[in-house]
């Protein structure tokens, strides 16, 4: 039995939408006094939406993003970031 590695790509428009949503969620978490990075990581690891506040619709926004695609983009951006 041969297993073929599945490829998936995220279109550019989707990346920009993800970036905008992630920034809005970050701002909402910050305004509510949470550590936004810790909360977003908690959500990404568990897919438990209670890590994200309902404030300013942040929870419903982040639930619109496919978690696997978001993690793919985050890893790509981290690996190829220009420092």
Backbone as a chain_set.jsonl record, in Angstrom:
{"seq": "XXXXXXXXXXXXXXXXXXXXXXXXXXXXXXXXXXXXXXXXXXXXXXXXXXXXXXXXXXXXXXXXXXXXXXXXXXXXXXXXXXX", "coords": {"N": [[0.844, -1.177, 0.0], [0.661, 2.129, -0.938], [1.252, 5.285, 0.4], [0.213, 8.507, -0.204], [1.455, 11.716, 0.199], [-0.54, 14.29, 1.278], [-1.143, 17.414, -0.169], [-1.806, 20.755, 0.677], [-2.862, 24.048, 0.013], [-2.993, 27.484, 0.912], [-4.925, 30.015, -0.299], [-3.914, 33.37, -1.275], [-5.767, 35.431, -0.596], [-7.148, 34.262, 1.508], [-5.133, 34.117, 3.41], [-4.762, 36.804, 4.036], [-7.254, 37.416, 5.12], [-7.191, 35.72, 7.352], [-5.078, 36.914, 8.744], [-6.17, 39.43, 9.345], [-8.376, 38.695, 10.966], [-7.032, 37.397, 13.063], [-5.555, 39.519, 14.125], [-7.664, 41.171, 15.026], [-8.791, 39.501, 16.981], [-6.61, 39.299, 18.697], [-6.439, 41.98, 19.563], [-8.923, 42.24, 20.903], [-8.603, 40.379, 22.986], [-6.445, 41.55, 24.314], [-7.573, 44.01, 25.121], [-9.393, 43.063, 26.988], [-7.725, 42.273, 28.968], [-6.323, 39.882, 28.885], [-3.578, 37.585, 28.21], [-2.838, 37.656, 25.049], [-1.359, 36.017, 23.238], [-0.916, 33.617, 24.655], [-3.594, 32.81, 25.007], [-4.505, 32.475, 22.368], [-2.783, 30.458, 21.479], [-3.587, 28.42, 23.244], [-6.189, 27.994, 22.275], [-5.57, 27.127, 19.634], [-4.21, 24.735, 20.155], [-6.117, 23.155, 21.466], [-8.597, 23.551, 20.316], [-10.655, 24.593, 21.71], [-13.05, 26.898, 22.047], [-13.478, 28.539, 24.236], [-11.165, 29.675, 25.109], [-10.989, 32.043, 23.856], [-12.221, 35.284, 24.089], [-15.636, 36.497, 24.063], [-15.899, 39.122, 23.572], [-16.3, 41.866, 21.428], [-16.961, 40.124, 19.351], [-14.92, 38.302, 18.997], [-14.613, 35.53, 19.481], [-16.436, 34.272, 17.706], [-15.339, 35.145, 15.329], [-12.751, 33.913, 15.228], [-13.477, 31.286, 15.074], [-14.262, 31.017, 12.485], [-12.045, 30.576, 11.018], [-10.157, 28.028, 9.508], [-8.526, 25.867, 11.528], [-6.297, 24.155, 11.012], [-5.339, 25.198, 8.591], [-4.63, 27.75, 9.453], [-2.545, 27.164, 11.249], [-0.725, 26.092, 9.435], [-0.105, 28.355, 7.869], [1.006, 30.015, 9.863], [3.328, 28.565, 10.578], [4.687, 28.585, 8.109], [5.069, 31.366, 7.764], [6.686, 31.905, 9.97], [8.97, 30.338, 9.424], [9.943, 31.494, 7.081], [10.268, 34.169, 7.56], [11.639, 37.424, 7.356], [14.308, 38.6, 9.037]], "CA": [[0.0, 0.0, 0.0], [1.424, 3.369, -0.998], [0.582, 6.453, 0.961], [0.595, 9.737, -0.881], [1.374, 12.885, 1.064], [-1.537, 15.247, 0.808], [-0.722, 18.813, -0.19], [-2.876, 21.742, 0.628], [-2.349, 25.405, -0.022], [-3.924, 28.514, 1.358], [-4.883, 31.149, -1.231], [-3.475, 34.645, -0.718], [-6.885, 36.149, 0.02], [-7.422, 33.621, 2.791], [-4.074, 34.517, 4.343], [-5.032, 38.171, 4.483], [-8.423, 37.319, 5.997], [-6.703, 35.147, 8.614], [-4.273, 37.933, 9.42], [-7.083, 40.443, 9.868], [-9.126, 38.099, 12.076], [-6.106, 37.158, 14.168], [-5.267, 40.825, 14.736], [-8.856, 41.595, 15.765], [-8.884, 38.647, 18.167], [-5.507, 39.743, 19.554], [-6.833, 43.259, 20.17], [-10.018, 41.995, 21.845], [-8.029, 39.717, 24.162], [-5.635, 42.55, 25.002], [-8.482, 44.962, 25.763], [-10.026, 42.409, 28.13], [-6.704, 42.016, 29.977], [-5.735, 38.547, 28.752], [-2.346, 37.457, 27.438], [-3.418, 37.184, 23.787], [-0.595, 34.93, 22.628], [-1.233, 32.396, 25.399], [-4.977, 32.423, 24.755], [-4.612, 31.981, 20.99], [-2.105, 29.159, 21.453], [-4.49, 27.481, 23.909], [-7.254, 27.685, 21.327], [-5.028, 26.346, 18.529], [-3.854, 23.394, 20.617], [-7.258, 22.384, 21.959], [-9.791, 23.927, 19.551], [-11.676, 24.977, 22.687], [-13.291, 28.32, 21.802], [-13.554, 29.336, 25.466], [-9.904, 30.4, 25.279], [-11.144, 33.33, 23.185], [-13.322, 36.076, 24.629], [-16.74, 36.875, 23.174], [-15.806, 40.574, 23.412], [-16.174, 42.346, 20.038], [-17.168, 39.032, 18.408], [-13.645, 37.633, 18.735], [-14.766, 34.071, 19.451], [-17.078, 33.848, 16.453], [-14.398, 35.408, 14.23], [-11.68, 32.917, 15.147], [-14.081, 30.0, 14.7], [-14.441, 31.015, 11.033], [-10.762, 30.199, 10.416], [-9.789, 26.62, 9.621], [-7.386, 25.822, 12.444], [-5.151, 23.536, 10.349], [-4.806, 26.156, 7.627], [-3.988, 28.818, 10.208], [-1.258, 26.677, 11.746], [0.162, 25.988, 8.282], [0.344, 29.703, 7.534], [1.876, 30.484, 10.942], [4.631, 27.894, 10.446], [5.32, 29.13, 6.903], [5.503, 32.737, 8.036], [7.792, 31.848, 10.921], [10.152, 29.783, 8.77], [10.44, 32.331, 5.996], [10.257, 35.577, 7.961], [12.887, 38.158, 7.147], [14.721, 39.27, 10.277]], "C": [[0.889, 1.241, 0.0], [0.599, 4.507, -0.427], [1.113, 7.692, 0.269], [0.426, 10.889, 0.101], [0.397, 13.879, 0.463], [-0.971, 16.656, 0.896], [-1.953, 19.688, -0.078], [-2.269, 23.119, 0.74], [-3.442, 26.365, 0.414], [-3.821, 29.677, 0.382], [-4.504, 32.454, -0.529], [-4.568, 35.431, -0.026], [-7.211, 35.585, 1.393], [-6.379, 34.001, 3.833], [-4.347, 35.911, 4.896], [-6.241, 38.21, 5.415], [-8.013, 36.769, 7.357], [-5.925, 36.178, 9.42], [-5.164, 38.985, 10.074], [-7.87, 39.908, 11.075], [-8.229, 37.909, 13.279], [-5.747, 38.461, 14.881], [-6.456, 41.328, 15.552], [-9.027, 40.799, 17.048], [-7.816, 39.058, 19.177], [-5.89, 41.027, 20.296], [-7.938, 43.068, 21.205], [-9.495, 41.347, 23.129], [-7.206, 40.701, 24.993], [-6.52, 43.527, 25.771], [-9.149, 44.366, 26.999], [-9.013, 42.003, 29.206], [-6.082, 40.627, 29.945], [-4.368, 38.64, 28.079], [-2.776, 36.856, 26.098], [-2.676, 36.018, 23.146], [-0.922, 33.613, 23.328], [-2.639, 31.899, 25.096], [-5.148, 31.848, 23.349], [-3.939, 30.627, 20.863], [-2.978, 28.092, 22.117], [-5.613, 27.05, 22.984], [-6.736, 26.783, 20.203], [-4.712, 24.912, 18.942], [-5.076, 22.539, 20.943], [-8.515, 22.507, 21.107], [-10.978, 24.22, 20.485], [-11.906, 26.477, 22.567], [-13.365, 29.173, 23.073], [-12.233, 30.015, 25.8], [-10.01, 31.816, 24.727], [-12.383, 34.035, 23.737], [-14.415, 36.305, 23.581], [-16.692, 38.363, 22.83], [-15.53, 40.935, 21.955], [-16.294, 41.219, 19.001], [-15.935, 38.206, 18.108], [-13.806, 36.114, 18.611], [-15.397, 33.613, 18.137], [-16.16, 34.087, 15.26], [-13.373, 34.296, 14.098], [-12.22, 31.552, 14.757], [-14.33, 29.901, 13.195], [-13.173, 30.571, 10.306], [-10.563, 28.697, 10.587], [-8.482, 26.544, 10.405], [-6.142, 25.227, 11.785], [-4.513, 24.486, 9.343], [-4.076, 27.294, 8.34], [-2.622, 28.37, 10.718], [-0.252, 26.526, 10.612], [0.743, 27.353, 7.923], [1.304, 30.228, 8.597], [3.27, 29.864, 10.842], [5.379, 28.429, 9.24], [5.879, 30.521, 7.157], [6.699, 32.768, 8.973], [9.078, 31.379, 10.237], [10.772, 30.722, 7.753], [10.413, 33.818, 6.303], [11.637, 36.185, 7.747], [13.217, 38.925, 8.436], [15.807, 40.27, 10.017]], "O": [[1.77, 1.378, 0.849], [-0.583, 4.665, -0.73], [2.323, 7.893, 0.172], [-0.611, 11.02, 0.752], [0.499, 14.253, -0.705], [-0.391, 17.042, 1.911], [-3.0, 19.402, -0.659], [-1.294, 23.335, 1.461], [-4.636, 26.09, 0.297], [-2.751, 30.268, 0.24], [-4.746, 32.616, 0.667], [-4.33, 36.036, 1.02], [-7.512, 36.33, 2.326], [-6.706, 34.185, 5.005], [-4.178, 36.158, 6.09], [-6.248, 38.959, 6.392], [-8.434, 37.285, 8.393], [-6.099, 36.293, 10.633], [-4.936, 39.38, 11.218], [-8.006, 40.599, 12.085], [-8.622, 38.227, 14.401], [-5.649, 38.493, 16.108], [-6.274, 41.855, 16.65], [-9.371, 41.36, 18.088], [-8.09, 39.154, 20.373], [-5.688, 41.141, 21.505], [-7.891, 43.675, 22.275], [-9.9, 41.724, 24.229], [-7.264, 40.688, 26.223], [-6.252, 43.834, 26.933], [-9.437, 45.086, 27.954], [-9.394, 41.452, 30.239], [-5.386, 40.239, 30.883], [-4.041, 39.65, 27.454], [-3.05, 35.658, 26.026], [-3.301, 35.126, 22.572], [-1.178, 32.606, 22.668], [-2.852, 30.696, 24.943], [-5.851, 30.855, 23.161], [-4.471, 29.734, 20.204], [-3.093, 26.979, 21.602], [-5.948, 25.868, 22.919], [-7.379, 25.792, 19.856], [-4.922, 23.98, 18.165], [-5.064, 21.329, 20.717], [-9.399, 21.653, 21.176], [-12.14, 24.106, 20.094], [-11.036, 27.259, 22.951], [-13.32, 30.401, 22.993], [-12.19, 30.856, 26.698], [-9.217, 32.687, 25.085], [-13.457, 33.441, 23.834], [-14.152, 36.305, 22.379], [-17.368, 38.811, 21.903], [-14.632, 40.374, 21.327], [-15.78, 41.351, 17.89], [-15.884, 37.495, 17.104], [-13.203, 35.491, 17.737], [-14.923, 32.655, 17.526], [-16.19, 33.33, 14.29], [-13.141, 33.787, 13.002], [-11.5, 30.745, 14.17], [-14.583, 28.81, 12.685], [-13.217, 30.23, 9.124], [-10.773, 28.154, 11.672], [-7.462, 27.093, 9.988], [-5.041, 25.742, 11.979], [-3.288, 24.569, 9.253], [-3.027, 27.747, 7.882], [-1.649, 29.119, 10.628], [0.935, 26.796, 10.793], [1.947, 27.483, 7.701], [2.322, 30.832, 8.255], [4.274, 30.558, 11.002], [6.577, 28.701, 9.326], [7.022, 30.817, 6.807], [7.619, 33.565, 8.79], [10.145, 31.955, 10.447], [11.991, 30.742, 7.582], [10.524, 34.641, 5.394], [12.661, 35.529, 7.937], [12.46, 39.802, 8.852], [16.276, 40.927, 10.946]]}, "num_chains": 1, "name": "protein.A"}
